[in-house]
Every structure is written in C-alpha cells, then in structure tokens.
Amino acid sequence: MSKGLRWGLIGASTIASEHMIGAIRANGGEVVAVLSSDASRGRNYAETHGISRSTTDLAALVEAPDIDAVYISTTNELHRDQVFAAAAAGKHVMCEKPLALTLADARAMVAECKGRGVVMATNHHLRNAATHRAMRDAIAEGRIGKPLFARVFHAVYLPPHLQGWRIKAPRAGGGVILDITVHDADTLRFVLGDEPESVSAMVSRAGMAEAGLEDGVMGVVRFAGGALAQFHDAFTTRYATTGFEVHGDEGSLVATNCMTQQPIGEVVLRTGDGTVPLSLMHENLYARSIRLFQDATAGLGTPAATGEDGVCSLALALATVDAAKTGRETSVAGQG
Ligand code: NDP
C-alpha cells in the first residue's frame, strides 16, 4: 500500500464526518486541517474529529506545506473555485459529486488539475462496491452476452439531518438529479463499460423539496452500444429497496441492496444453467476510494473515478434535468 497522505478538508460536512475522515485514517492518512466558512463551527468540528486545526481561509489551507491533498465536500456551487485554488497550490484533489453546476466549469476544473500536474478524482463511491465491480467483470467476460437493458433502483429516504440545501437551494445544486442520478450515471457507465447518448425523464415533487426542486425522477438512458437503462431516484421513499440489474441476450445480473454507502449487497447471475451468486469481497467503499487516490498520487494507477468520469456523470445528470424540462429525449453530448 502507498504511504498515507496529509489531508486538508475543504468543508466541515456530514459526508466527511460520517465516512471520509475514517477512510483517510484507515489508509494511514492524516487529517491535518479543516476549512469551514464559520470559525466556531470549524473549531467544534476539528475538536470533535481530532483534527489539529481549523481555518476559514481557503488560501491558508491550500498553501499549507504540511498538506498533500484536499478533499472537497462543500455544497456543489463552491467546488469549482475550491478545486482551482487547490490545484494552483499544487495540491492533489478529491472532489465530491456533482463536480460543478455546469459542464464548462467541470471541464475547466479537470483541465486545471491536468495543467498543474495534480491528481484529480471524483468521489463516486459506488464504483468501489464489490457488487458493481463483480457485475462489470461479468459483463466484460461476456457472461450475459450482449447487454440489452439495465434497471437502477435508487429511490431512498433522505434522512432528516440531510434535509437542508439538497431540498431547498437550487443555487447550491439541490434536487434529486444532481444528488442521486449523477451517481447512477457513473455506475451505469462503469458497469456497462458504455457511454450514454441520450436520456428521457420525468420528475415529481412530493412535497419534500422546495423552490421548484424535484424530489423524485424516473428516466431512460440510451447507450451507444444499444442498451437502454431505466432509473428511479427519490428522496421520499422510506421502504423501497435498492438494486441494479443488467439483462443481456444470454443472461441476467441482478444485484440487490447495492445502491448504498455500506459495503453490502448481493449479485446473482441467471443463465440457461440456472442461478448462481457471484462471489464478492466486500470492502469499505470510501476507504477503497481513498486508497486508489493515494496510489495514484504515488504514480500507481488511477483513482477509482477520475475527474473526467465526474464530467461524464454530470453531463448525463444535466441532460436529465433538460429532458425533464422539455419532455424530449435529450442528447448528452448536446450539453456543451
Ligand atoms: P453538508 O450539508 O453536511 O455539508 C455541506 C456544507 O454545509 C458544509 O461544508 C458546511 O459548511 C455546511 N454545514 C454542514 N453542517 C452544517 C450545520 N450543522 N450548520 C451549518 N452549516 C452546516 O453536506 P453533505 O456532507 O451531505 O454533502 C457535501 C458534499 O458531498 C456535496 O457535494 C454532496 O453532493 C456530496 N456527497 C457525496 C456523497 C458520496 O457518497 N459521494 C454522499 C453525501 C454527500 P462549512 O464547511 O462552511 O462549515
């Protein structure tokens, strides 16, 4: 395993506290500092999580010589400028999804990191799940023949402590599409090994989201290789189960309990020979994300999801927003 990095957290967020600080430490890394827009919140966060210092000054954090990499988990409208600041200071960057609110910004962030010679990753955790990796391998080995259809079940209940900007703030990149569909987009690209061409979608508003934001969506994606993928995402369903299925002309893969932050879930392969479970080695999704990022900074391979992957998932998410608005099948490439 490569050496643990010294990290600066940009954003005193829930995801960092619930998953990423632990994932960094599990890889031998150190969380050196945290940036918050509120000095007293930052101090409390640092104290709660055993982080030696906090700051409200982005330049001070990214320029600190005792920091190798930053993890950006602020609200979505802030990611762009924070990635630029980190890259300019020569820091490697792991940025949360969606990378930005426009494709032009996301592409510029990737170009900036490349130009500065720093590693950039997008924290699409679901690529790190044993379930999705096993499905990707089975498809690549031809075990279901040609993939014809995929179905993604990612309707969940947004827990009360997260019912803030996601359901209230369009300017922060709220709404279920930028929050959840963007993960489906990445997972579909990863599992199918194919690129989306167009999407049709309808959104719903069940009363949880405000300010015109959607809290549910269903849609269908057309992939370049010919497969169609349907997705169902929501903040409002308390009792739905999650899943991911791919149906080919020679077999089907059915994964359950897999669209989750936890290292759980099962996958079965159904063919003319019967139904067999795929063998899975579960691993903490976020710890794997950090491990591959850390390796990439040492010149060993690439992050699980690169900056370019974050651009592609955002392109499909933004096309979904457009498709729902216009009622038309919308080109993903046409997003600019
Ligand atoms: P949070 O709402 O927890 O944090 C976002 C920002 O809100 C923080 O940077 C913080 O600002 C502010 N904030 C947080 N808690 C409070 C509070 N109690 N009072 C006042 N302000 C607060 O967001 P999430 O952790 O849910 O999401 C952050 C990012 O991570 C988003 O981009 C999201 O899409 C992504 N995400 C990714 C996941 C994944 O699995 N890949 C899962 C969940 C989120 P400040 O830093 O200025 O203090």
Boltz pocket constraint, residues with backbone or C-beta under 6 A from the ligand:
constraints:
  - pocket:
      binder: B
      contacts: [[A, 10], [A, 11], [A, 12], [A, 13], [A, 14], [A, 15], [A, 16], [A, 35], [A, 36], [A, 37], [A, 38], [A, 41], [A, 42], [A, 72], [A, 73], [A, 74], [A, 75], [A, 76], [A, 96], [A, 97], [A, 98], [A, 123], [A, 124], [A, 125], [A, 161], [A, 162], [A, 164], [A, 165], [A, 178], [A, 179], [A, 261]]
      max_distance: 6.0
